[in-house]
């Protein structure tokens, strides 16, 4: 598991300052606790999604009441990648 400051530095380098670093840390910790092989397999596919697949996922989330911007989706996928590398 990476340290909070390292996560912040990585996300800042990739996405600039337009990141909610507190939420990013919580998301990273939640993902780090995930140990379900099926869930991890699904997460591992996310970094390879193209623009259309990311849009479909955003639409599914919106239908469930969770609105994310395209940048937030990219940030989430970056966090997923960091989690999977651990």
N, CA, C and O atoms as a MOPAC input file, in Angstrom:
PM7 MOZYME 1SCF
protein

 N      0.84900 1    -1.18000 1     0.00000 1
 C      0.00000 1     0.00000 1     0.00000 1
 C      0.89500 1     1.24500 1     0.00000 1
 O      1.83800 1     1.35300 1     0.78400 1
 N      0.57800 1     2.16500 1    -0.88800 1
 C      1.38000 1     3.37900 1    -0.94200 1
 C      0.91400 1     4.36200 1     0.13500 1
 O     -0.20500 1     4.27000 1     0.63800 1
 N      1.77200 1     5.27700 1     0.46700 1
 C      1.45400 1     6.29400 1     1.46700 1
 C      0.56200 1     7.37600 1     0.84800 1
 O      0.55000 1     7.58100 1    -0.36600 1
 N     -0.17100 1     8.04600 1     1.70900 1
 C     -1.09500 1     9.08300 1     1.25800 1
 C     -0.38200 1    10.18300 1     0.45700 1
 O     -0.87700 1    10.61400 1    -0.58400 1
 N      0.76400 1    10.62700 1     0.93900 1
 C      1.49900 1    11.69600 1     0.24700 1
 C      1.93900 1    11.24300 1    -1.14200 1
 O      1.89600 1    12.02000 1    -2.09600 1
 N      2.35900 1     9.98700 1    -1.25400 1
 C      2.77500 1     9.46300 1    -2.55700 1
 C      1.59100 1     9.41700 1    -3.52000 1
 O      1.72300 1     9.76700 1    -4.69200 1
 N      0.43200 1     8.98400 1    -3.02000 1
 C     -0.77000 1     8.96400 1    -3.85500 1
 C     -1.09100 1    10.37400 1    -4.35000 1
 O     -1.37000 1    10.58100 1    -5.53100 1
 N     -1.04600 1    11.32500 1    -3.44400 1
 C     -1.31400 1    12.71900 1    -3.81300 1
 C     -0.33700 1    13.19900 1    -4.87900 1
 O     -0.74200 1    13.82600 1    -5.85800 1
 N      0.93700 1    12.90800 1    -4.69400 1
 C      1.94900 1    13.33800 1    -5.66800 1
 C      1.72800 1    12.70200 1    -7.03500 1
 O      1.85600 1    13.37100 1    -8.06100 1
 N      1.39700 1    11.41800 1    -7.05400 1
 C      1.16100 1    10.71700 1    -8.32300 1
 C     -0.05100 1    11.30600 1    -9.03400 1
 O      0.00800 1    11.61500 1   -10.22500 1
 N     -1.15000 1    11.46000 1    -8.29700 1
 C     -2.36800 1    11.99300 1    -8.91400 1
 C     -2.17700 1    13.44100 1    -9.36300 1
 O     -2.69500 1    13.84200 1   -10.40600 1
 N     -1.44300 1    14.21700 1    -8.58900 1
 C     -1.17700 1    15.60900 1    -8.97800 1
 C     -0.35500 1    15.63700 1   -10.27400 1
 O     -0.61000 1    16.46300 1   -11.15100 1
 N      0.61400 1    14.75300 1   -10.39400 1
 C      1.43600 1    14.69800 1   -11.60600 1
 C      0.60500 1    14.28200 1   -12.81800 1
 O      0.83000 1    14.77100 1   -13.92500 1
 N     -0.35400 1    13.38000 1   -12.60900 1
 C     -1.16500 1    12.87900 1   -13.71900 1
 C     -2.33900 1    13.78400 1   -14.06500 1
 O     -2.69500 1    13.92900 1   -15.23400 1
 N     -2.94500 1    14.39700 1   -13.03700 1
 C     -4.21400 1    15.10200 1   -13.24000 1
 C     -4.21300 1    16.55700 1   -12.78300 1
 O     -5.23800 1    17.23100 1   -12.88900 1
 N     -3.09800 1    17.04900 1   -12.28100 1
 C     -3.04400 1    18.42700 1   -11.79800 1
 C     -3.70400 1    18.56100 1   -10.43100 1
 O     -3.86900 1    17.58100 1    -9.70400 1
 N     -4.07300 1    19.77900 1   -10.10200 1
 C     -4.66200 1    20.04900 1    -8.78800 1
 C     -6.17600 1    19.89500 1    -8.76900 1
 O     -6.80500 1    20.10700 1    -7.73300 1
 N     -6.76300 1    19.53200 1    -9.89200 1
 C     -8.21600 1    19.37700 1    -9.97200 1
 C     -8.63400 1    17.97700 1    -9.52000 1
 O     -9.36100 1    17.27300 1   -10.22000 1
 N     -8.15800 1    17.59100 1    -8.33600 1
 C     -8.44800 1    16.28000 1    -7.75700 1
 C     -8.86900 1    16.51500 1    -6.31900 1
 O     -8.25700 1    17.31700 1    -5.61300 1
 N     -9.90500 1    15.82400 1    -5.88200 1
 C    -10.25900 1    15.85300 1    -4.46100 1
 C     -9.37700 1    14.80100 1    -3.79300 1
 O     -9.72000 1    13.61800 1    -3.77700 1
 N     -8.25100 1    15.22700 1    -3.24800 1
 C     -7.25500 1    14.29500 1    -2.72600 1
 C     -7.75800 1    13.51900 1    -1.51400 1
 O     -7.33800 1    12.38300 1    -1.29400 1
 N     -8.64800 1    14.11000 1    -0.72900 1
 C     -9.24300 1    13.39100 1     0.40700 1
 C    -10.08800 1    12.22300 1    -0.10700 1
 O     -9.94400 1    11.09400 1     0.36200 1
 N    -10.96700 1    12.50000 1    -1.07100 1
 C    -11.78600 1    11.43400 1    -1.65600 1
 C    -10.92000 1    10.39500 1    -2.35700 1
 O    -11.20800 1     9.20000 1    -2.30500 1
 N     -9.86400 1    10.85500 1    -3.00900 1
 C     -8.96200 1     9.92500 1    -3.69500 1
 C     -8.33400 1     8.96100 1    -2.69900 1
 O     -8.22800 1     7.76400 1    -2.96900 1
 N     -7.91900 1     9.47600 1    -1.55600 1
 C     -7.30800 1     8.62300 1    -0.53600 1
 C     -8.31500 1     7.60600 1     0.00200 1
 O     -7.98500 1     6.43200 1     0.16600 1
 N     -9.52600 1     8.04900 1     0.27400 1
 C    -10.57100 1     7.14500 1     0.77000 1
 C    -10.85300 1     6.06300 1    -0.26900 1
 O    -10.97900 1     4.88600 1     0.07100 1
 N    -10.95100 1     6.46400 1    -1.52700 1
 C    -11.19400 1     5.50100 1    -2.60300 1
 C    -10.06000 1     4.49600 1    -2.69200 1
 O    -10.29500 1     3.29400 1    -2.81500 1
 N     -8.83400 1     4.98700 1    -2.63100 1
 C     -7.67600 1     4.08900 1    -2.69200 1
 C     -7.70900 1     3.08900 1    -1.53200 1
 O     -7.48900 1     1.89600 1    -1.73900 1
 N     -7.97800 1     3.56100 1    -0.33200 1
 C     -8.03100 1     2.66800 1     0.83900 1
 C     -9.14100 1     1.63900 1     0.68500 1
 O     -8.94600 1     0.46300 1     0.99200 1
 N    -10.31000 1     2.07500 1     0.21000 1
 C    -11.41300 1     1.13900 1    -0.02000 1
 C    -11.02200 1     0.08100 1    -1.04200 1
 O    -11.29400 1    -1.10400 1    -0.84900 1
 N    -10.38800 1     0.50400 1    -2.11900 1
 C     -9.95400 1    -0.44800 1    -3.14100 1
 C     -8.87300 1    -1.37900 1    -2.60800 1
 O     -8.81500 1    -2.55100 1    -2.98100 1
 N     -8.02500 1    -0.85800 1    -1.74400 1
 C     -6.94600 1    -1.67500 1    -1.19200 1
 C     -7.49800 1    -2.79300 1    -0.31400 1
 O     -6.89100 1    -3.85900 1    -0.20900 1
 N     -8.64500 1    -2.55400 1     0.31700 1
 C     -9.26900 1    -3.57200 1     1.16200 1
 C    -10.01900 1    -4.62200 1     0.34800 1
 O    -10.36500 1    -5.68200 1     0.87100 1
 N    -10.26800 1    -4.33600 1    -0.91900 1
 C    -10.99800 1    -5.26900 1    -1.78500 1
 C    -10.14500 1    -6.50000 1    -2.05000 1
 O     -9.01600 1    -6.39800 1    -2.53000 1
 N    -10.69900 1    -7.66600 1    -1.73000 1
 C     -9.94400 1    -8.90200 1    -1.96700 1
 C    -10.76500 1    -9.94800 1    -2.72000 1
 O    -10.35700 1   -11.10400 1    -2.82600 1
 N    -11.91900 1    -9.54200 1    -3.24100 1
 C    -12.75100 1   -10.44600 1    -4.02200 1
 C    -12.12300 1   -10.61300 1    -5.40900 1
 O    -12.00300 1    -9.63900 1    -6.15200 1
 N    -11.72200 1   -11.83500 1    -5.76200 1
 C    -11.05900 1   -12.05000 1    -7.05800 1
 C    -11.90000 1   -11.60800 1    -8.25900 1
 O    -11.35700 1   -11.09700 1    -9.23800 1
 N    -13.20900 1   -11.79900 1    -8.19200 1
 C    -14.07100 1   -11.40000 1    -9.30600 1
 C    -14.08100 1    -9.87700 1    -9.44200 1
 O    -13.97900 1    -9.34700 1   -10.54800 1
 N    -14.20200 1    -9.18400 1    -8.32000 1
 C    -14.19200 1    -7.71600 1    -8.34900 1
 C    -12.85500 1    -7.20000 1    -8.85800 1
 O    -12.81300 1    -6.26800 1    -9.66100 1
 N    -11.76700 1    -7.79800 1    -8.39700 1
 C    -10.44100 1    -7.36700 1    -8.83800 1
 C    -10.24400 1    -7.62200 1   -10.33000 1
 O     -9.60400 1    -6.82900 1   -11.02100 1
 N    -10.78900 1    -8.71500 1   -10.81600 1
 C    -10.70200 1    -9.01200 1   -12.25400 1
 C    -11.43300 1    -7.93900 1   -13.06500 1
 O    -10.92600 1    -7.46800 1   -14.08300 1
 N    -12.62400 1    -7.55900 1   -12.60500 1
 C    -13.38200 1    -6.51100 1   -13.29700 1
 C    -12.64300 1    -5.17800 1   -13.24200 1
 O    -12.58500 1    -4.45000 1   -14.23300 1
 N    -12.08200 1    -4.86700 1   -12.08000 1
 C    -11.31900 1    -3.62300 1   -11.94300 1
 C    -10.11300 1    -3.60600 1   -12.87800 1
 O     -9.75200 1    -2.55800 1   -13.41500 1
 N     -9.49800 1    -4.76100 1   -13.07000 1
 C     -8.28500 1    -4.82100 1   -13.89300 1
 C     -8.55900 1    -4.47500 1   -15.35400 1
 O     -7.63600 1    -4.11700 1   -16.08500 1
 N     -9.80300 1    -4.57700 1   -15.78400 1
 C    -10.15900 1    -4.24800 1   -17.16700 1
 C    -10.33100 1    -2.74300 1   -17.38100 1
 O    -10.21800 1    -2.25700 1   -18.50600 1
 N    -10.60200 1    -2.01600 1   -16.31400 1
 C    -10.92900 1    -0.58900 1   -16.44400 1
 C     -9.84600 1     0.24400 1   -17.12300 1
 O    -10.17900 1     1.06800 1   -17.97400 1
 N     -8.57500 1     0.07300 1   -16.79300 1
 C     -7.55600 1     0.91900 1   -17.43500 1
 C     -7.49000 1     0.76700 1   -18.95700 1
 O     -6.96800 1     1.64500 1   -19.64500 1
 N     -8.01100 1    -0.32800 1   -19.47800 1
 C     -7.96500 1    -0.56600 1   -20.91900 1
 C     -9.20400 1    -0.05100 1   -21.64400 1
 O     -9.27700 1    -0.12300 1   -22.87000 1
 N    -10.16900 1     0.46200 1   -20.90400 1
 C    -11.39100 1     0.96200 1   -21.52500 1
 C    -11.09800 1     2.14000 1   -22.43700 1
 O    -10.27500 1     3.00300 1   -22.12800 1
 N    -11.78600 1     2.15500 1   -23.56100 1
 C    -11.68700 1     3.31300 1   -24.44200 1
 C    -12.71500 1     4.36600 1   -24.00700 1
 O    -13.43200 1     4.18500 1   -23.02300 1
 N    -12.76800 1     5.44200 1   -24.74600 1
 C    -13.65000 1     6.56000 1   -24.39100 1
 C    -15.11200 1     6.12900 1   -24.30900 1
 O    -15.82700 1     6.54700 1   -23.39800 1
 N    -15.56400 1     5.30100 1   -25.24800 1
 C    -16.96000 1     4.86300 1   -25.26500 1
 C    -17.29600 1     3.98400 1   -24.06300 1
 O    -18.37500 1     4.10700 1   -23.48400 1
 N    -16.37900 1     3.10600 1   -23.69200 1
 C    -16.62200 1     2.24100 1   -22.53400 1
 C    -16.67800 1     3.05900 1   -21.24400 1
 O    -17.47900 1     2.78200 1   -20.35000 1
 N    -15.82700 1     4.05300 1   -21.16700 1
 C    -15.84900 1     4.92800 1   -19.98700 1
 C    -17.15900 1     5.70200 1   -19.93100 1
 O    -17.72600 1     5.88200 1   -18.85300 1
 N    -17.64100 1     6.15800 1   -21.06900 1
 C    -18.91000 1     6.87600 1   -21.13000 1
 C    -20.06400 1     5.96800 1   -20.71200 1
 O    -20.94300 1     6.39000 1   -19.96000 1
 N    -20.06700 1     4.72900 1   -21.19400 1
 C    -21.12200 1     3.78000 1   -20.80100 1
 C    -21.13500 1     3.58300 1   -19.29100 1
 O    -22.19700 1     3.55200 1   -18.67000 1
 N    -19.94800 1     3.45100 1   -18.70400 1
 C    -19.85300 1     3.26300 1   -17.25800 1
 C    -20.37700 1     4.49400 1   -16.52200 1
 O    -21.10000 1     4.37000 1   -15.53400 1
 N    -20.01200 1     5.68300 1   -17.00700 1
 C    -20.52500 1     6.92500 1   -16.41300 1
 C    -22.04100 1     6.96400 1   -16.46700 1
 O    -22.68900 1     7.38700 1   -15.51000 1
 N    -22.60900 1     6.52500 1   -17.57900 1
 C    -24.06400 1     6.53400 1   -17.72400 1
 C    -24.71000 1     5.55200 1   -16.75700 1
 O    -25.74700 1     5.85300 1   -16.16700 1
 N    -24.10100 1     4.37800 1   -16.59100 1
 C    -24.63000 1     3.41100 1   -15.62300 1
 C    -24.58400 1     3.97500 1   -14.20900 1
 O    -25.53800 1     3.82300 1   -13.44600 1
 N    -23.49200 1     4.61700 1   -13.86500 1
 C    -23.38600 1     5.24000 1   -12.54500 1
 C    -24.43600 1     6.33600 1   -12.38000 1
 O    -25.04700 1     6.45700 1   -11.31900 1
 N    -24.64400 1     7.12800 1   -13.42100 1
 C    -25.62700 1     8.21200 1   -13.35800 1
 C    -27.03000 1     7.65800 1   -13.13000 1
 O    -27.82700 1     8.25400 1   -12.40500 1
 N    -27.32900 1     6.52200 1   -13.74700 1
 C    -28.63500 1     5.89300 1   -13.54300 1
 C    -28.83300 1     5.47100 1   -12.09200 1
 O    -29.96300 1     5.37000 1   -11.61500 1
 N    -27.73200 1     5.22700 1   -11.40000 1
 C    -27.79400 1     4.84800 1    -9.99000 1
 C    -27.63900 1     6.06400 1    -9.07700 1
 O    -27.55600 1     5.92100 1    -7.85700 1
 N    -27.60000 1     7.25700 1    -9.66800 1
 C    -27.54100 1     8.48000 1    -8.88400 1
 C    -26.15000 1     8.98600 1    -8.56600 1
 O    -26.00100 1     9.90300 1    -7.75800 1
 N    -25.12600 1     8.41000 1    -9.18200 1
 C    -23.75000 1     8.83900 1    -8.92700 1
 C    -23.20300 1     9.51700 1   -10.18000 1
 O    -22.89300 1     8.86100 1   -11.17400 1
 N    -23.09300 1    10.83300 1   -10.11300 1
 C    -22.61700 1    11.61100 1   -11.25600 1
 C    -21.10900 1    11.81100 1   -11.16600 1
 O    -20.60300 1    12.28300 1   -10.14700 1
 N    -20.39400 1    11.45500 1   -12.21900 1
 C    -18.95500 1    11.69100 1   -12.31100 1
 C    -18.66300 1    12.42800 1   -13.61000 1
 O    -19.29000 1    12.17400 1   -14.63900 1
 N    -17.71200 1    13.33500 1   -13.54900 1
 C    -17.25000 1    14.00000 1   -14.76400 1
 C    -16.27300 1    13.06100 1   -15.47900 1
 O    -15.77500 1    12.11200 1   -14.87300 1
 N    -15.99600 1    13.31500 1   -16.75600 1
 C    -14.98500 1    12.49900 1   -17.43900 1
 C    -13.63600 1    12.52400 1   -16.71400 1
 O    -12.95000 1    11.50400 1   -16.64600 1
 N    -13.25500 1    13.68500 1   -16.17500 1
 C    -11.99300 1    13.76600 1   -15.42900 1
 C    -12.02700 1    12.89700 1   -14.17800 1
 O    -11.03400 1    12.25200 1   -13.84200 1
 N    -13.16400 1    12.87600 1   -13.48900 1
 C    -13.27800 1    12.04600 1   -12.29000 1
 C    -13.18400 1    10.56100 1   -12.63800 1
 O    -12.62000 1     9.77800 1   -11.87400 1
 N    -13.73100 1    10.17800 1   -13.77700 1
 C    -13.61000 1     8.78800 1   -14.22700 1
 C    -12.14100 1     8.45700 1   -14.46600 1
 O    -11.66200 1     7.40700 1   -14.03700 1
 N    -11.43200 1     9.34000 1   -15.14300 1
 C    -10.00100 1     9.11700 1   -15.39100 1
 C     -9.22100 1     9.03800 1   -14.08400 1
 O     -8.32300 1     8.20700 1   -13.94300 1
 N     -9.55900 1     9.89500 1   -13.13400 1
 C     -8.89100 1     9.87100 1   -11.83300 1
 C     -9.16800 1     8.55100 1   -11.10900 1
 O     -8.26300 1     7.95500 1   -10.52400 1
 N    -10.42300 1     8.10100 1   -11.15200 1
 C    -10.77900 1     6.83500 1   -10.51200 1
 C     -9.98200 1     5.68600 1   -11.13500 1
 O     -9.45900 1     4.82900 1   -10.42300 1
 N     -9.89700 1     5.67600 1   -12.43900 1
 C     -9.16700 1     4.61100 1   -13.12300 1
 C     -7.68000 1     4.66700 1   -12.77200 1
 O     -7.03600 1     3.62500 1   -12.65400 1
 N     -7.13500 1     5.85900 1   -12.60700 1
 C     -5.74000 1     5.97700 1   -12.15400 1
 C     -5.56800 1     5.36500 1   -10.77000 1
 O     -4.57200 1     4.69100 1   -10.50400 1
 N     -6.53200 1     5.59700 1    -9.89200 1
 C     -6.47700 1     5.02500 1    -8.54300 1
 C     -6.58700 1     3.50900 1    -8.61600 1
 O     -5.88600 1     2.79900 1    -7.89400 1
 N     -7.45900 1     3.01100 1    -9.48200 1
 C     -7.58700 1     1.56000 1    -9.67400 1
 C     -6.25200 1     0.97900 1   -10.12800 1
 O     -5.81700 1    -0.04900 1    -9.61000 1
 N     -5.60200 1     1.62600 1   -11.08600 1
 C     -4.30100 1     1.14400 1   -11.56300 1
 C     -3.28700 1     1.08100 1   -10.42800 1
 O     -2.55200 1     0.10100 1   -10.30000 1
 N     -3.24700 1     2.11200 1    -9.61600 1
 C     -2.30900 1     2.12200 1    -8.49000 1
 C     -2.61500 1     0.98700 1    -7.52500 1
 O     -1.70400 1     0.34400 1    -7.00100 1
 N     -3.89100 1     0.74500 1    -7.29400 1
 C     -4.28700 1    -0.34700 1    -6.39700 1
 C     -3.84500 1    -1.69300 1    -6.97600 1
 O     -3.32200 1    -2.54100 1    -6.25300 1
 N     -4.05200 1    -1.88200 1    -8.25300 1
 C     -3.72600 1    -3.16300 1    -8.87800 1
 C     -2.22300 1    -3.41100 1    -8.93300 1
 O     -1.78600 1    -4.56100 1    -8.98900 1
 N     -1.44100 1    -2.35600 1    -8.91600 1
 C      0.01600 1    -2.49300 1    -8.94400 1
 C      0.58300 1    -2.89100 1    -7.58900 1
 O      1.75800 1    -3.24400 1    -7.49500 1
 N     -0.21700 1    -2.84100 1    -6.55500 1
 C      0.25600 1    -3.16400 1    -5.20300 1
 C      0.23100 1    -4.66100 1    -4.96000 1
 O      0.59500 1    -5.11700 1    -3.87600 1

